Amino acid sequence: MEFFRIRRDLPIMQRALIFNAISLITFLAAVFFLVHRGLHLSVEFTGGTVVEVQYAQAAPLEPVRAAMGALGYPDAQVQNFGSSRDALIRLPLKKGLTSAQQSEQVLSALKKQDSSVQLQRVEFVGPQVGKELVTNGLLALACVVAGIMIYLAIRFEWKYAVAGVIANLHDVVIILGFFAFFQWEFSLSVLAAILAVLGYSVNESVVIFDRIRETFRKNKNMPVIDVINHAITSTMSRTIITHGCTEAMVLSMLLFGGATLHFFALALTIGILFGIYSSVFVAAALAMWLGVKRSDLIPAKNPVEEKSHV
């Protein structure tokens, strides 16, 4: 399906050096902020107190967040849990206060707003659990990257695998750079969004690589740079339709999903936008710099075999 067709191939690879320079500058800036500012980790990673409360009616999440801010917890996570009447509150560790004291503060503040609120449970999440989550999260990220590289190497060729993985890691680091620069809260949902972006971005790279292989097969004498330009141009309409529809859904979560989905949707938004850029201007350009050629994707026929068929 195409909404429009570009009649002439766009000279994208002729400007690949410019696009790669922009990518490198953005990547280095993200690494700088990650090193110097670091990530603002959520309670799941740093440890803290989890408080579950129940209301007689639907839990007023925004007033609860305001109450937590007034207690000195502006980064407290408040969300529905189980039903609309239950609210789950995650509080970061605070020096001089135990979990019991924190829960008493929370319940006292909430009862001033609504006397029907009841405390359901209090749990303490230790820093050791947070370290395990960080380790498992990094392991999951490494497994995804390894899987993508193996898949691309089997389906295409090692040069495409290297180009695809570098482009995907480019997206991940830039997302993390945004979260480090603005000090947005990095939670398990954001980690899930990053893993989703990895899979989503590699899909776009596969589409372009597939079109490169198809163009090599149809046009045996076309130069490599023209083949890549044609592959990108011919998939441009599909890219706009696919990413436009996905981004519309993600923006609806960002605008109307509330605080619980805010950073998840924000990470997806950044990842999708940079995923388009990296698949077109990073992965394809890196494949070109690595010296891809027709024989990488379509092995040359043996001349003896060709004569035998004549």
VOBA-1610 file (N, C-alpha, C; in pm, whole numbers, padded with zeros to 5 digits, always signed):
BEGIN
Met+00085-00120+00000Met+00000+00000+00000Met+00089+00125+00000Glu+00058+00218-00089Glu+00136+00341-00098Glu+00044+00460-00112Phe+00062+00563-00031Phe-00013+00687-00045Phe+00046+00774-00155Phe+00174+00756-00179Phe+00242+00833-00283Phe+00362+00753-00333Arg+00409+00786-00449Arg+00526+00720-00506Arg+00625+00826-00551Ile+00749+00812-00506Ile+00855+00904-00546Ile+00916+00852-00675Arg+00905+00929-00781Arg+00947+00882-00913Arg+01099+00874-00927Arg+01171+00964-00865Arg+01316+00966-00876Arg+01379+00928-00742Asp+01481+00846-00750Asp+01549+00805-00627Asp+01616+00925-00560Leu+01599+00935-00429Leu+01658+01045-00354Leu+01808+01018-00332Pro+01894+01118-00351Pro+02039+01098-00334Pro+02081+01099-00187Ile+02028+01005-00110Ile+02050+01004+00034Ile+02193+00962+00069Met+02242+00858+00004Met+02376+00808+00038Met+02487+00905-00004Gln+02456+00996-00097Gln+02557+01096-00133Gln+02584+01191-00017Arg+02490+01196+00078Arg+02505+01282+00196Arg+02519+01199+00324Ala+02559+01075+00306Ala+02569+00984+00420Ala+02668+01034+00524Leu+02777+01097+00478Leu+02878+01146+00572Leu+02820+01251+00665Ile+02734+01338+00612Ile+02670+01441+00694Ile+02579+01377+00799Phe+02497+01280+00754Phe+02405+01213+00845Phe+02481+01136+00953Asn+02589+01070+00914Asn+02669+00996+01012Asn+02736+01089+01111Ala+02777+01208+01066Ala+02836+01307+01157Ala+02734+01354+01259Ile+02609+01379+01213Ile+02501+01418+01306Ile+02476+01308+01407Ser+02473+01184+01361Ser+02451+01070+01450Ser+02562+01059+01554Leu+02686+01076+01509Leu+02799+01065+01601Leu+02795+01174+01707Ile+02763+01297+01667Ile+02755+01408+01763Ile+02644+01382+01865Thr+02527+01338+01817Thr+02414+01308+01906Thr+02449+01194+02001Phe+02514+01093+01948Phe+02553+00976+02028Phe+02652+01017+02138Leu+02754+01096+02102Leu+02854+01139+02200Leu+02792+01229+02307Ala+02696+01314+02266Ala+02627+01399+02363Ala+02548+01313+02463Ala+02482+01208+02411Ala+02406+01119+02499Ala+02498+01048+02597Val+02612+01001+02548Val+02709+00934+02635Val+02762+01031+02742Phe+02787+01156+02702Phe+02836+01257+02797Phe+02737+01277+02912Phe+02610+01294+02879Phe+02509+01316+02984Phe+02490+01191+03070Leu+02503+01072+03008Leu+02491+00949+03086Leu+02604+00938+03189Val+02724+00977+03147Val+02840+00967+03236Val+02836+01074+03345His+02802+01197+03308His+02812+01309+03402His+02685+01331+03485Arg+02570+01296+03433Arg+02447+01314+03510Arg+02390+01182+03560Gly+02406+01079+03481Gly+02353+00949+03519Gly+02202+00943+03506Leu+02149+00825+03527Leu+02004+00805+03518Leu+01938+00825+03654His+01819+00882+03648His+01739+00900+03770His+01655+00774+03787Leu+01711+00676+03860Leu+01648+00545+03871Leu+01526+00548+03963Ser+01428+00468+03928Ser+01305+00461+04007Ser+01323+00371+04129Val+01216+00357+04206Val+01220+00277+04329Val+01253+00131+04299Glu+01209+00080+04182Glu+01236-00061+04150Glu+01386-00090+04149Phe+01465+00010+04111Phe+01609-00010+04101Phe+01685+00033+04227Thr+01637+00136+04294Thr+01711+00192+04409Thr+01663+00138+04543Gly+01544+00079+04546Gly+01485+00034+04671Gly+01396+00142+04731Gly+01304+00102+04817Gly+01212+00197+04877Gly+01095+00126+04942Thr+00988+00200+04965Thr+00870+00147+05032Thr+00752+00144+04936Val+00682+00031+04936Val+00561+00016+04854Val+00441+00013+04948Val+00348+00107+04924Val+00229+00117+05009Val+00106+00098+04921Glu+00018+00006+04963Glu-00108-00014+04891Glu-00224+00032+04978Val-00308+00118+04923Val-00424+00170+04997Val-00550+00144+04916Gln-00663+00144+04985Gln-00792+00119+04920Gln-00892+00226+04960Tyr-00969+00275+04862Tyr-01072+00377+04884Tyr-01211+00314+04871Ala-01308+00383+04924Ala-01446+00337+04913Ala-01498+00358+04771Gln-01440+00455+04700Gln-01475+00481+04561Gln-01346+00480+04479Ala-01353+00527+04356Ala-01234+00529+04270Ala-01124+00613+04335Ala-01003+00560+04336Ala-00890+00629+04399Ala-00856+00757+04324Pro-00849+00871+04395Pro-00814+00999+04331Pro-00662+01011+04313Leu-00611+00965+04203Leu-00466+00953+04185Leu-00394+01088+04189Glu-00450+01188+04122Glu-00382+01318+04119Glu-00372+01382+04258Pro-00480+01385+04337Pro-00467+01436+04474Pro-00368+01355+04558Val-00361+01223+04533Val-00265+01140+04606Val-00123+01182+04569Arg-00098+01206+04441Arg+00036+01252+04399Arg+00069+01387+04461Ala-00030+01474+04467Ala-00007+01604+04529Ala+00026+01590+04677Ala-00041+01496+04744Ala-00014+01473+04886Ala+00127+01418+04906Met+00170+01330+04816Met+00305+01275+04826Met+00410+01384+04803Gly+00381+01473+04708Gly+00472+01585+04684Gly+00484+01674+04806Ala+00372+01697+04875Ala+00374+01780+04994Ala+00453+01715+05108Leu+00460+01580+05106Leu+00536+01509+05210Leu+00685+01504+05177Gly+00722+01553+05063Gly+00863+01550+05025Gly+00899+01435+04933Tyr+00798+01381+04864Tyr+00820+01272+04769Tyr+00768+01313+04630Pro+00832+01408+04565Pro+00782+01453+04434Pro+00795+01345+04327Asp+00884+01247+04349Asp+00904+01140+04250Asp+00828+01013+04284Ala+00737+01020+04381Ala+00660+00901+04418Ala+00576+00852+04300Gln+00573+00721+04282Gln+00490+00662+04176Gln+00356+00624+04234Val+00251+00672+04171Val+00114+00643+04216Val+00036+00588+04098Gln-00024+00471+04116Gln-00101+00410+04008Gln-00207+00319+04065Asn-00307+00288+03981Asn-00409+00192+04021Asn-00349+00053+04026Phe-00402-00028+04116Phe-00350-00163+04133Phe-00466-00257+04158Gly-00492-00346+04064Gly-00602-00441+04080Gly-00735-00385+04035Ser-00785-00284+04105Ser-00913-00221+04069Ser-00897-00070+04077Ser-01001+00001+04034Ser-00995+00148+04035Ser-00997+00204+04177Arg-01038+00121+04276Arg-01043+00167+04415Arg-00910+00151+04487Asp-00820+00072+04429Asp-00691+00046+04492Asp-00583+00132+04429Ala-00495+00184+04512Ala-00383+00265+04464Ala-00253+00210+04522Leu-00153+00203+04435Leu-00021+00156+04476Leu+00075+00275+04473Ile+00144+00297+04585Ile+00234+00412+04600Ile+00374+00359+04626Arg+00468+00401+04540Arg+00608+00363+04558Arg+00687+00486+04604Leu+00749+00475+04721Leu+00824+00586+04778Leu+00973+00554+04780Pro+01058+00647+04744Pro+01203+00623+04751Pro+01250+00620+04896Leu+01368+00564+04917Leu+01425+00561+05051Leu+01450+00703+05103Lys+01427+00722+05233Lys+01449+00853+05294Lys+01525+00832+05424Lys+01636+00904+05438Lys+01719+00889+05557Lys+01642+00924+05684Gly+01661+00842+05788Gly+01600+00869+05917Gly+01459+00817+05931Leu+01403+00756+05823Leu+01267+00705+05829Leu+01264+00558+05791Thr+01190+00479+05868Thr+01170+00338+05835Thr+01049+00326+05743Ser+01027+00208+05690Ser+00911+00183+05605Ser+00781+00206+05683Ala+00780+00164+05809Ala+00660+00182+05893Ala+00630+00331+05912Gln+00733+00410+05936Gln+00713+00554+05955Gln+00666+00621+05825Gln+00723+00576+05712Gln+00680+00632+05584Gln+00534+00599+05558Ser+00494+00477+05585Ser+00355+00437+05562Ser+00259+00513+05652Glu+00301+00540+05776Glu+00217+00618+05868Glu+00199+00761+05816Gln+00308+00820+05763Gln+00299+00954+05705Gln+00202+00955+05589Val+00213+00855+05504Val+00127+00848+05385Val-00018+00834+05425Leu-00047+00741+05514Leu-00185+00717+05554Leu-00244+00840+05622Ser-00166+00907+05705Ser-00214+01027+05773Ser-00247+01137+05672Ala-00161+01154+05574Ala-00185+01258+05473Ala-00306+01226+05388Leu-00324+01099+05354Leu-00437+01060+05270Leu-00569+01068+05345Lys-00568+01037+05476Lys-00692+01044+05554Lys-00741+01187+05567Lys-00650+01283+05559Lys-00692+01423+05561Lys-00771+01458+05435Gln-00742+01387+05327Gln-00816+01409+05204Gln-00945+01328+05200Asp-00937+01203+05247Asp-01052+01112+05240Asp-01042+01014+05356Ser-01133+01024+05449Ser-01127+00939+05570Ser-01158+00793+05541Ser-01209+00761+05420Ser-01244+00623+05389Ser-01124+00538+05348Val-01010+00600+05327Val-00894+00527+05279Val-00845+00428+05384Gln-00809+00307+05338Gln-00761+00203+05427Gln-00626+00150+05379Leu-00537+00124+05474Leu-00406+00069+05441Leu-00420-00081+05419Gln-00374-00129+05302Gln-00385-00271+05269Gln-00255-00347+05298Arg-00143-00290+05258Arg-00015-00357+05284Arg+00100-00258+05271Val+00212-00293+05332Val+00336-00214+05322Val+00449-00311+05298Glu+00531-00282+05199Glu+00646-00368+05168Glu+00770-00282+05151Phe+00882-00339+05192Phe+01010-00271+05174Phe+01087-00340+05061Val+01129-00261+04963Val+01210-00313+04852Val+01355-00272+04878Gly+01440-00369+04904Gly+01579-00339+04937Gly+01663-00305+04815Pro+01774-00236+04836Pro+01864-00201+04725Pro+01917-00324+04652Gln+01929-00438+04722Gln+01982-00558+04658Gln+01889-00605+04547Val+01758-00592+04571Val+01660-00628+04468Val+01678-00537+04347Gly+01703-00409+04376Gly+01725-00315+04266Gly+01847-00351+04184Lys+01955-00394+04250Lys+02076-00434+04178Lys+02048-00554+04089Glu+01967-00648+04141Glu+01934-00765+04061Glu+01852-00726+03939Leu+01762-00629+03955Leu+01682-00583+03841Leu+01770-00516+03736Val+01867-00437+03782Val+01960-00373+03688Val+02037-00478+03611Thr+02089-00579+03684Thr+02164-00686+03620Thr+02080-00762+03520Asn+01957-00798+03561Asn+01868-00871+03471Asn+01826-00787+03351Gly+01808-00657+03374Gly+01772-00568+03263Gly+01883-00559+03161Leu+02007-00544+03209Leu+02122-00539+03117Leu+02140-00672+03045Leu+02114-00781+03115Leu+02124-00913+03053Leu+02020-00929+02942Ala+01898-00882+02971Ala+01792-00888+02869Ala+01829-00805+02747Leu+01887-00687+02771Leu+01930-00601+02661Leu+02038-00669+02578Ala+02134-00731+02645Ala+02243-00801+02575Ala+02189-00918+02493Cys+02092-00990+02548Cys+02033-01104+02476Cys+01960-01057+02351Val+01888-00946+02363Val+01816-00892+02247Val+01914-00851+02138Val+02020-00781+02176Val+02120-00736+02079Val+02187-00856+02011Ala+02223-00958+02091Ala+02286-01077+02035Ala+02191-01149+01939Gly+02064-01158+01978Gly+01965-01223+01893Gly+01946-01150+01761Ile+01941-01018+01767Ile+01927-00938+01645Ile+02047-00959+01552Met+02165-00959+01609Met+02287-00974+01528Met+02290-01111+01461Ile+02256-01216+01535Ile+02254-01351+01478Ile+02149-01360+01367Tyr+02031-01304+01393Tyr+01923-01309+01294Tyr+01964-01239+01164Leu+02020-01118+01175Leu+02060-01044+01056Leu+02175-01114+00982Ala+02267-01173+01058Ala+02380-01242+00995Ala+02333-01364+00917Ile+02232-01434+00970Ile+02179-01552+00901Ile+02094-01511+00781Arg+02011-01410+00800Arg+01920-01372+00692Arg+01990-01294+00581Phe+02090-01215+00617Phe+02159-01133+00517Phe+02308-01169+00513Glu+02388-01094+00587Glu+02534-01112+00584Glu+02591-01036+00702Trp+02713-01070+00746Trp+02766-01013+00870Trp+02776-00860+00863Lys+02801-00803+00746Lys+02812-00657+00735Lys+02679-00591+00770Tyr+02569-00652+00727Tyr+02437-00598+00759Tyr+02406-00617+00908Ala+02454-00728+00964Ala+02433-00751+01108Ala+02503-00645+01191Val+02628-00615+01156Val+02704-00513+01229Val+02636-00377+01214Ala+02597-00343+01091Ala+02531-00213+01066Ala+02400-00203+01143Gly+02320-00310+01143Gly+02192-00309+01212Gly+02205-00296+01362Val+02301-00368+01420Val+02319-00363+01566Val+02371-00227+01610Ile+02467-00171+01536Ile+02518-00038+01571Ile+02406+00065+01564Ala+02322+00056+01461Ala+02210+00149+01448Ala+02113+00134+01565Asn+02088+00009+01607Asn+01996-00015+01720Asn+02054+00035+01850Leu+02183+00011+01874Leu+02247+00061+01996Leu+02251+00213+01997His+02263+00272+01879His+02256+00418+01864His+02123+00470+01920Asp+02012+00401+01888Asp+01880+00441+01938Asp+01872+00428+02090Val+01923+00316+02142Val+01917+00291+02287Val+01993+00398+02364Val+02115+00427+02321Val+02198+00525+02392Val+02134+00664+02386Ile+02074+00699+02274Ile+02011+00831+02263Ile+01889+00841+02355Ile+01810+00735+02364Ile+01697+00736+02459Ile+01748+00756+02601Leu+01851+00680+02637Leu+01909+00693+02772Leu+01967+00833+02792Gly+02025+00890+02686Gly+02079+01026+02695Gly+01972+01129+02725Phe+01856+01114+02662Phe+01744+01204+02691Phe+01702+01194+02837Phe+01692+01070+02887Phe+01649+01050+03026Phe+01754+01103+03123Ala+01882+01093+03086Ala+01987+01146+03172Ala+01987+01299+03170Phe+01971+01359+03052Phe+01976+01504+03040Phe+01861+01571+03115Phe+01740+01520+03097Phe+01622+01581+03162Phe+01595+01523+03300Gln+01673+01421+03338Gln+01656+01355+03468Gln+01514+01301+03485Trp+01460+01248+03375Trp+01333+01178+03382Trp+01354+01046+03455Glu+01250+00999+03520Glu+01261+00877+03598Glu+01274+00755+03507Phe+01376+00675+03534Phe+01400+00553+03457Phe+01347+00435+03537Ser+01241+00372+03487Ser+01175+00264+03558Ser+01175+00137+03472Leu+01115+00031+03525Leu+01106-00093+03451Leu+01023-00077+03323Ser+00922+00008+03328Ser+00840+00031+03208Ser+00921+00099+03099Val+01012+00187+03137Val+01100+00252+03037Val+01196+00149+02978Leu+01247+00059+03062Leu+01332-00048+03011Leu+01256-00135+02911Ala+01129-00162+02942Ala+01045-00240+02849Ala+01027-00165+02717Ala+01012-00033+02725Ala+00998+00047+02603Ala+01125+00040+02518Ile+01242+00042+02583Ile+01369+00035+02510Ile+01382-00100+02438Leu+01344-00208+02505Leu+01348-00339+02441Leu+01251-00345+02323Ala+01135-00280+02338Ala+01038-00275+02227Ala+01094-00196+02110Val+01163-00086+02139Val+01223-00003+02034Val+01328-00082+01956Leu+01406-00166+02027Leu+01507-00247+01959Leu+01443-00336+01852Gly+01337-00404+01889Gly+01269-00489+01793Gly+01202-00411+01682Tyr+01144-00297+01718Tyr+01075-00215+01619Tyr+01173-00156+01519Ser+01287-00110+01566Ser+01385-00046+01479Ser+01449-00146+01385Val+01479-00266+01435Val+01543-00365+01349Val+01448-00409+01238Asn+01317-00402+01262Asn+01221-00438+01158Asn+01234-00344+01039Glu+01252-00215+01065Glu+01269-00118+00956Glu+01398-00145+00880Ser+01504-00179+00951Ser+01631-00211+00886Ser+01616-00333+00796Val+01542-00434+00844Val+01522-00556+00765Val+01447-00524+00635Val+01347-00437+00644Val+01271-00400+00524Val+01363-00336+00420Ile+01449-00245+00466Ile+01541-00177+00373Ile+01643-00275+00318Phe+01698-00362+00403Phe+01795-00461+00357Phe+01732-00557+00256Asp+01606-00594+00281Asp+01535-00681+00187Asp+01521-00613+00051Arg+01488-00484+00052Arg+01473-00411-00074Arg+01608-00396-00145Ile+01715-00382-00067Ile+01849-00377-00127Ile+01878-00508-00201Arg+01848-00620-00135Arg+01872-00751-00198Arg+01787-00767-00324Glu+01662-00725-00315Glu+01573-00735-00430Glu+01623-00649-00547Thr+01673-00529-00516Thr+01724-00440-00620Thr+01852-00496-00682Phe+01939-00555-00600Phe+02059-00621-00653Phe+02020-00731-00751Arg+01914-00804-00719Arg+01872-00916-00802Arg+01815-00868-00936Lys+01743-00756-00934Lys+01679-00706-01055Lys+01773-00623-01142Asn+01865-00550-01078Asn+01954-00460-01152Asn+02099-00501-01125Lys+02149-00590-01207Lys+02281-00647-01184Lys+02395-00547-01200Asn+02374-00446-01282Asn+02482-00353-01312Asn+02470-00218-01238Met+02370-00204-01152Met+02350-00078-01082Met+02455-00062-00972Pro+02519+00054-00960Pro+02618+00078-00853Pro+02555+00062-00715Val+02637+00024-00618Val+02588-00003-00482Val+02517+00119-00424Ile+02576+00238-00441Ile+02517+00359-00383Ile+02379+00387-00441Asp+02361+00358-00571Asp+02230+00377-00634Asp+02131+00272-00588Val+02181+00151-00564Val+02094+00044-00513Val+02036+00082-00376Ile+02122+00133-00289Ile+02077+00171-00154Ile+01981+00289-00161Asn+02011+00387-00245Asn+01920+00501-00263Asn+01784+00455-00312His+01783+00363-00406His+01656+00312-00459His+01578+00236-00352Ala+01650+00155-00272Ala+01585+00077-00168Ala+01518+00168-00065Ile+01588+00273-00025Ile+01532+00366+00075Ile+01415+00444+00017Thr+01430+00493-00106Thr+01324+00572-00170Thr+01198+00489-00192Ser+01215+00365-00236Ser+01099+00281-00267Ser+01024+00237-00142Thr+01088+00242-00026Thr+01020+00205+00099Thr+00974+00328+00179Met+00995+00448+00122Met+00965+00570+00196Met+00816+00581+00233Ser+00728+00548+00137Ser+00584+00557+00164Ser+00544+00459+00273Arg+00597+00337+00266Arg+00567+00236+00367Arg+00616+00281+00504Thr+00733+00342+00509Thr+00790+00391+00635Thr+00701+00497+00698Ile+00655+00591+00616Ile+00570+00699+00667Ile+00438+00645+00720Ile+00376+00552+00647Ile+00248+00496+00689Ile+00264+00416+00819Thr+00363+00326+00821Thr+00382+00239+00938Thr+00417+00318+01063His+00519+00402+01051His+00564+00477+01168His+00463+00585+01208Gly+00393+00640+01110Gly+00291+00741+01141Gly+00178+00682+01224Cys+00132+00562+01185Cys+00023+00496+01259Cys+00070+00457+01400Thr+00192+00403+01409Thr+00245+00364+01540Thr+00262+00486+01630Glu+00317+00593+01574Glu+00340+00712+01654Glu+00210+00775+01699Ala+00105+00765+01618Ala-00027+00818+01659Ala-00077+00745+01783Met-00059+00614+01787Met-00100+00535+01903Met-00016+00570+02025Val+00116+00583+02005Val+00205+00615+02117Val+00177+00755+02171Leu+00150+00850+02082Leu+00118+00986+02126Leu-00012+00989+02206Ser-00107+00904+02170Ser-00232+00898+02247Ser-00204+00850+02389Met-00110+00754+02405Met-00071+00711+02539Met+00002+00823+02612Leu+00086+00896+02539Leu+00163+01004+02601Leu+00073+01116+02650Leu-00028+01150+02570Leu-00114+01264+02603Leu-00229+01227+02696Phe-00280+01105+02683Phe-00401+01070+02759Phe-00381+00951+02853Gly-00261+00893+02855Gly-00240+00774+02937Gly-00212+00802+03083Gly-00193+00930+03118Gly-00168+00964+03258Gly-00024+00943+03298Ala+00003+00965+03425Ala+00140+00960+03476Ala+00200+00820+03470Thr+00116+00717+03482Thr+00166+00580+03483Thr+00233+00543+03351Leu+00175+00587+03239Leu+00228+00553+03107Leu+00315+00663+03047His+00332+00774+03118His+00398+00891+03058His+00539+00861+03010Phe+00625+00812+03097Phe+00765+00790+03059Phe+00781+00670+02966Phe+00692+00573+02979Phe+00691+00460+02885Phe+00664+00510+02744Ala+00559+00591+02730Ala+00525+00646+02599Ala+00630+00744+02549Leu+00691+00818+02640Leu+00794+00914+02602Leu+00916+00841+02545Ala+00956+00732+02609Ala+01069+00653+02559Ala+01038+00593+02422Leu+00914+00546+02404Leu+00874+00492+02274Leu+00875+00600+02167Thr+00827+00720+02201Thr+00824+00830+02104Thr+00965+00864+02056Ile+01056+00880+02150Ile+01195+00910+02113Ile+01254+00796+02032Gly+01228+00673+02075Gly+01282+00557+02006Gly+01231+00541+01864Ile+01102+00567+01843Ile+01044+00554+01709Ile+01102+00660+01616Leu+01111+00783+01663Leu+01163+00891+01579Leu+01309+00866+01542Phe+01390+00830+01640Phe+01530+00803+01610Phe+01548+00669+01541Gly+01451+00577+01560Gly+01456+00449+01491Gly+01442+00466+01340Ile+01354+00556+01299Ile+01341+00586+01156Ile+01472+00642+01103Tyr+01527+00736+01176Tyr+01652+00800+01134Tyr+01765+00699+01124Ser+01779+00615+01227Ser+01891+00522+01229Ser+01878+00413+01123Ser+01757+00365+01097Ser+01738+00261+00997Ser+01772+00311+00857Val+01735+00436+00830Val+01755+00492+00696Val+01895+00550+00681Phe+01934+00634+00777Phe+02057+00712+00761Phe+02179+00654+00831Val+02158+00559+00924Val+02271+00501+00995Val+02299+00359+00947Ala+02198+00270+00956Ala+02219+00130+00918Ala+02258+00117+00771Ala+02183+00183+00682Ala+02212+00173+00539Ala+02349+00234+00507Ala+02380+00348+00569Ala+02508+00414+00543Ala+02625+00330+00595Leu+02608+00271+00713Leu+02715+00186+00767Leu+02738+00064+00680Ala+02627+00006+00629Ala+02642-00107+00538Ala+02722-00066+00415Met+02696+00054+00366Met+02771+00103+00250Met+02917+00122+00283Trp+02947+00182+00401Trp+03087+00203+00440Trp+03160+00071+00461Leu+03086-00032+00503Leu+03148-00163+00525Leu+03175-00238+00395Gly+03128-00180+00284Gly+03159-00236+00153Gly+03067-00347+00107Val+02935-00334+00132Val+02842-00435+00084Val+02842-00437-00069Lys+02818-00555-00123Lys+02812-00569-00269Lys+02713-00679-00304Arg+02686-00691-00430Arg+02584-00785-00477Arg+02614-00927-00433Ser+02740-00967-00440Ser+02776-01105-00407Ser+02755-01138-00259Asp+02744-01036-00172Asp+02718-01062-00030Asp+02580-01121-00008Leu+02485-01080-00092Leu+02347-01125-00076Leu+02306-01227-00180Ile+02364-01217-00300Ile+02329-01308-00408Ile+02457-01373-00458Pro+02489-01492-00416Pro+02612-01558-00458Pro+02617-01573-00610Ala+02735-01550-00665Ala+02752-01562-00809Ala+02740-01709-00851Lys+02678-01732-00966Lys+02661-01867-01015Lys+02792-01920-01071Asn+02812-02047-01059Asn+02930-02112-01113Asn+02921-02115-01265Pro+03022-02062-01337Pro+03016-02060-01483Pro+02998-02199-01544Val+03055-02302-01481Val+03041-02439-01532Val+02894-02483-01526Glu+02828-02443-01411Glu+02688-02480-01397Glu+02602-02409-01499Glu+02637-02277-01527Glu+02559-02202-01622Glu+02570-02263-01762Lys+02691-02314-01801Lys+02709-02374-01932Lys+02633-02505-01944Ser+02624-02576-01830Ser+02554-02705-01834Ser+02406-02690-01858His+02353-02569-01823His+02209-02545-01844His+02180-02495-01983Val+02284-02457-02057Val+02264-02401-02191Val+02234-02515-02290
//
